[in-house]
Amino acid sequence: MRRQFAARALAVAGLLVAASARPAEIVDGTSRPVRLLRSWEESVKAPNGSEYVRRVDLVFDYERGFAQERYSSGAAGLVYGTRDIKQSQPSPSTEEIAEAFDLIRQDAELGRIVARRNIVLEGGFILEEGRRKRCGPGSRCLQIQLLSPDRTGLVRWTVVDLVKRQIAYPVFVPRGLRP
């Protein structure tokens, strides 16, 4: 009797998950408004002890201003669960760092400095600030260093907001370095 009940409960749970699943939105490393940061497959143990493989896509939604983990079935690709990440944002993808570098090169002032001094761009660390700050909630800010060609001297530290696609701080001094 218990086994039959357990089997029926699992079947109903499976139907509910399948009914709530939706086709995965097609995203990649350069798409907007949602960009794929990275993905992986992981093994998950079900309540009945069986294991299944699920795909996890870590994306950033630039319209909504936060990252999200999307869980999907490996074979069918149906999204059946999500987890929003609004604090402690994930590390940027190589495509995001490249986009930040391009925005710096396209900026009138910073682009001149980069070209004139043969600057090397380095970095890509996330900057998260409090409310009412340029890099507060809803932003995706990357810290970029402008280094001398031999990488021995720091010319400038700047911050790029990928949500607004603009320079948040043309000159940035990290909190620990402020007088």
GIBEL-V304436 format. One line per field, one symbol per residue. ss: DSSP state (H for helix, E for strand, L for the rest). A space follows every 10 residues. Layout:
ss=???
//
This chain:
ss=LHHHHHHHHH HHHHHHHHHH LEELLLLLLL LLLEEEEEEE EEEEELLLLL EEEEEEEEEE ELLLLEEEEE EEELLLLEEE EEEEELLLLL LLLHHHHHHH HHHHHHLHHH HHHHHHHLLE EEEEEEELLL LLLLLLLLLL EEEEEEELLL LLLEEEEEEE ELLLLEEEEL LLLLHHHLL
//
